[in-house]
Amino acid sequence: MKRLSQLLAALALLLAAASALVWWLNVRGEPDLSIAEPAVPATPELIARGAYLAKAGNCAACHTARGGEPFAGGTPIPTPFGTVYGSNLTPDPTHGLGQWSAAAFWRAMHHGRSRDGRLLVPAFPYTSFTEVTRADADALFAFLRSQPAVAQPNIAHELRFPYNQQAALAVWRALYFRPGVYQPEPAQTAEWNRGAYLVRGLGHCAACHTTRNAWGASDERLPLSGGLIPMQNWYAPALTAASEASVADWPVDEVVALLQNGVAPRGWAAGPMAEVVLRSTQHLTTEDLTAMAVYLQALPQQPAPPPPARAAPSAETATLGRQRYEQHCAQCHGERGEGAGLAYPPLAGNRAVTMASTANLVQVVLHGGFTPATAGNPRPYGMPPFVLSLNDREIAAVLTYVRGAWGNQAASVSEFDVSRLRASTQR
């Protein structure tokens, strides 16, 4: 009995120590909101700076519902753990930021904690926004406080147990979140550092372009190395792999063109990336886009993968794929997959066609896709959806044909791959 009591006491002590560690990891470095700070004057220049930063961070994407008032929240964000809803960022005193201070906003951005002390779910990408400087956070806050107040109640998140528990979130943060403002690299140029700050901080590119584990945390060992976007089932290709989306060997002006216009001689923005260009990067200055390009070009590159093993498709599949291509695709993409300028991308030698993940190809064929409408691409051409006109077998066949024609040497697409994505994608 005495031994059992000692064991229970030891377990209780261990639990208390673990709880204390988790608590400390969640509060370290947080500002004390009880200490009054001098107000930052909301000058027109500061508000304009904040408006620009809101575009850089693509804040409206999550905080403006379709057809709703700007920044009034209500946007549903499906995750593997349930649905999260974007919050009201207008200066409404009851539902928005009306009672917030600049310090409370900074704490939310930098530490992921709300004004009332609640831990925020990381669907709000504070794991990236933590790198944003206090000065930029103050400018963003000044801009949001300048917007019309909208008395729209926030919608409670619909997360499953235990993901809806603050204790579980505290443990997650203790394991996977480290607050820290971006520190410039002395060995790099000012332009590289500006690009790194935008890509890693407000741009939160890693939120999509980095693999996540079973608990939704990004794999920091392989930043920007590609990942499947949960629930949307689009693959954000690796920015560190020549076989996927590296721009290391591109001219800088072509990288800028892709981010600014959504189209470039070697790449086209589609799916979620088209929305990023539409809402965010097209509004950035050429200087900032150039800085981002310089940083992206300098990313460490993954070694080239071995040539894929390609089993020859059956004669029936090959014939079906060629027929469907000639019937539905050749008119735009060319008889030999040569494409047509910036309007229709070539399929021959296109790494978006031949990379290992086929999710994006299936998505585009099923649901269509458009490049974004931008100043440099005001009338974008698009791909019609074939979700109703082609069955899974036909889509698999035509994609298998495209991935093996005109010198392409990628693996086949199975009917199961198409069926799985057709059934699982939330739209």
Secondary structure, DSSP 8 states (H G I E B T S, - for coil): -HHHHHHHHHHHHHHHHHHHHHHHHHHTT---TTS--------HHHHHHHHHHHHHTTHHHHHB-TTS-TT-B--EEEETTEEEE----S--TTTSSTT--HHHHHHHHHH-B-TTS-B--TTS-HHHHTTS-HHHHHHHHHHHHTS----------EE-TTTT-HHHHHHHHHHH---------TTS-HHHHHHHHHHHTTT-THHHHB-B-TTS-B-TTSTTSBEE-TTT--EE--TT-TTTT--TTS-HHHHHHHHHHSEETTEE--THHHHHHHHTGGGS-HHHHHHHHHHHHTS---------------HHHHHHHHHHHHHHTHHHH-TTS--BTTTB---TT-HHHHSS--HHHHHHHHH-EE---BTTBSS--EE---TTTS-HHHHHHHHHHHHHSTT-------HHHHHHHHHH---
